[in-house]
């Protein structure tokens, strides 16, 4: 994609975030824009970085590691936002700052044991299957507390909050429902673990970002509206 287009798109998404925050009485500084860069060449990430973007989300591990190698001169905050097989957990533990898709204790335990001691704890979000969709990963809401109680005890990890990918909805009003439930779940965890840094709701993408922010999102994951339609052919 042309450099100018990526910069223009980043600016447009930033303006959307500011407008939405103004409309719901939130501070735009509370919102982290996570540029979802899967299938994008390293050159596109470098352009976005030069325009001020610092947080990038990757779904595919091998592709992400190749980009990290190509962009090691940049101070990027790397987020893993895809499903993770147990046998690939070490690379995430060693090379990422955030992991958004923890939904079972086994993965959390492996990330904990494999996190290098010279690195800061790995920031963890527990993925919630908020709409109980068979096609999506995530823990059921009723099982969240039990998993959180285990994760907060693991060294090398820092439980920061929750992540969700709700089913598509046709109206903004309908979009609010799962996001409000996510906010309620986070509040419940905050009450259970008052000494933990539970400050993160990773939710909202290009089509429902405004609803997510209005309901308390702190990280919005935006890909298409920054980089354009994805190319999966390579």
C-alpha positions in Angstrom: 0.0 0.0 0.0 1.1 3.5 -0.7 2.8 5.3 2.2 0.4 8.2 2.0 -2.6 5.9 2.2 -1.4 4.2 5.4 -0.6 7.6 7.0 -4.0 9.0 6.0 -5.8 5.9 7.3 -4.0 6.1 10.6 -4.9 9.7 11.0 -8.6 8.9 10.1 -8.8 6.1 12.7 -7.2 8.4 15.3 -9.8 11.1 14.5 -12.6 8.5 14.9 -11.2 7.5 18.4 -11.1 11.2 19.5 -14.6 11.9 18.2 -16.0 8.8 19.9 -14.3 9.6 23.2 -15.7 13.1 23.1 -19.1 11.7 22.5 -18.9 9.3 25.5 -16.9 11.6 27.9 -13.7 9.5 27.8 -10.1 10.6 27.5 -8.6 9.5 24.1 -5.4 8.8 26.0 -7.2 5.8 27.6 -7.4 4.1 24.2 -4.5 2.2 22.7 -4.8 1.7 18.9 -3.5 -1.8 18.0 -2.7 -2.0 14.3 -3.5 -5.5 13.2 -0.8 -6.2 10.7 -1.2 -9.8 9.8 -0.4 -10.6 6.1 1.2 -7.1 5.8 4.8 -6.7 4.7 7.3 -5.3 7.2 7.5 -2.2 5.0 3.9 -1.3 5.8 4.6 -1.6 9.5 7.7 0.6 9.1 5.5 3.3 7.4 3.0 3.1 10.2 5.7 3.3 12.8 7.2 6.4 11.2 3.7 8.0 11.5 3.7 7.3 15.2 2.1 3.9 15.5 3.8 1.7 18.2 1.5 -1.2 18.9 1.1 -4.0 16.3 -0.9 -7.2 16.5 0.0 -10.4 14.7 -2.0 -13.6 14.3 0.4 -15.9 12.6 3.5 -16.7 14.6 6.1 -17.5 11.9 5.1 -14.4 9.9 5.3 -12.3 13.0 8.8 -13.6 13.9 10.0 -12.7 10.4 8.7 -9.2 10.7 10.3 -8.8 14.2 13.6 -9.7 12.7 13.2 -7.2 9.9 12.1 -4.5 12.2 14.4 -5.1 15.2 15.7 -1.5 14.9 12.2 -0.2 15.9 10.8 0.0 19.4 7.6 -1.8 18.6 5.2 -3.3 21.2 4.3 -6.7 19.8 0.9 -8.2 20.6 0.0 -11.8 19.7 -3.8 -11.9 18.9 -4.2 -15.2 17.2 -5.0 -18.8 18.4 -1.9 -20.4 19.8 -0.9 -24.1 19.8 0.8 -25.4 22.9 4.0 -26.4 21.0 4.5 -22.8 19.7 4.1 -21.0 23.1 7.8 -20.6 23.7 8.2 -18.2 20.7 5.4 -16.0 22.1 6.8 -16.1 25.6 10.2 -15.0 24.3 9.3 -12.4 21.6 6.0 -10.7 22.5 5.0 -8.0 25.0 1.3 -9.0 25.0 -0.8 -12.2 24.6 -4.5 -11.6 24.0 -5.9 -15.0 23.5 -5.2 -17.1 26.6 -8.3 -19.3 27.2 -6.9 -22.3 29.0 -4.6 -23.0 31.9 -2.2 -25.1 29.9 -1.2 -22.3 27.6 -0.8 -19.9 30.6 1.4 -22.3 32.4 3.6 -22.8 29.4 3.9 -19.1 28.8 4.8 -18.6 32.4 7.5 -21.3 32.5 9.0 -20.1 29.1 9.1 -16.4 29.7 12.7 -15.3 30.0 13.6 -13.9 33.4 15.4 -11.0 31.9 12.2 -9.7 30.3 9.3 -7.9 32.0 6.3 -10.1 32.7 4.2 -11.0 29.7 1.0 -9.0 29.6 -2.0 -11.4 29.4 -5.6 -11.0 28.4 -8.0 -13.9 28.9 -10.2 -14.4 25.8 -13.9 -14.7 26.5 -16.3 -16.4 24.0 -18.9 -13.8 24.9 -21.5 -15.1 22.4 -20.8 -18.8 22.9 -19.9 -19.3 19.3 -18.8 -22.8 18.4 -16.4 -21.4 15.7 -14.5 -19.2 18.0 -12.0 -19.7 20.8 -12.4 -18.3 24.3 -13.5 -19.4 27.7 -17.1 -19.3 28.7 -18.0 -16.4 31.0 -19.0 -18.7 33.8 -15.5 -20.3 33.8 -13.6 -17.0 33.8 -13.1 -16.6 37.5 -11.6 -20.1 38.0 -9.1 -19.5 35.2 -8.2 -16.0 36.5 -7.5 -17.4 40.0 -4.9 -19.8 38.5 -3.3 -17.3 36.1 -2.7 -14.5 38.7 -0.5 -16.9 40.6 1.8 -17.7 37.7 5.3 -16.0 37.6 6.4 -14.3 34.5 2.8 -13.3 33.6 0.8 -10.2 34.4 -3.0 -10.6 34.0 -4.1 -7.3 32.5 -7.7 -8.0 31.5 -10.0 -9.5 28.9 -10.3 -9.9 25.2 -13.3 -10.7 23.0 -14.5 -10.9 19.4 -18.3 -10.7 19.5 -20.5 -11.9 16.7 -21.3 -9.3 14.1 -24.4 -7.3 14.8 -26.5 -5.1 12.5 -27.0 -2.0 14.7 -24.8 0.0 17.1 -27.3 -0.6 19.9 -27.0 -4.3 19.4 -23.2 -4.0 19.3 -23.2 -2.5 22.8 -24.7 -5.7 24.5 -21.6 -8.0 24.4 -19.2 -5.1 25.1 -21.2 -4.1 28.2 -21.1 -7.7 29.4 -17.3 -7.7 28.9 -17.1 -4.6 31.0 -19.2 -6.2 33.7 -16.9 -9.3 33.7 -13.8 -7.1 34.0 -15.3 -5.2 36.9 -16.0 -8.5 38.7 -12.4 -9.5 38.3 -11.2 -6.2 39.6 -13.3 -6.7 42.7 -11.9 -10.2 43.2 -8.3 -9.2 42.6 -7.9 -5.6 43.8 -4.1 -5.8 43.9 -3.8 -6.9 40.2 -3.3 -4.4 37.4 -6.6 -5.3 35.7 -7.1 -2.3 33.5 -7.6 -3.7 29.9 -10.5 -4.5 27.7 -9.2 -5.6 24.3 -12.3 -5.3 22.1 -13.6 -3.5 19.1 -12.5 -3.7 15.5 -13.0 -1.6 12.4 -16.8 -2.2 12.2 -17.7 -1.8 15.9 -14.9 0.3 17.4 -17.2 3.1 18.5 -19.5 0.8 20.4 -16.6 -0.9 22.1 -15.1 2.4 23.2 -18.4 3.7 24.5 -18.6 0.5 26.6 -15.1 0.7 28.1 -12.6 -0.7 25.6 -9.0 0.3 26.3 -7.4 -1.5 23.3 -9.1 -1.5 19.9 -7.7 -3.8 17.2 -7.9 -2.2 13.8 -6.6 -3.8 10.6 -8.6 -3.1 7.4 -9.2 0.6 8.2 -5.5 1.1 8.4 -3.9 -1.2 5.9 -6.9 -1.9 3.5 -8.3 -5.3 2.6 -6.1 -8.2 3.5 -4.2 -10.3 0.9 -4.2 -14.0 2.0 -2.8 -15.3 -1.3 0.9 -15.3 -0.2 
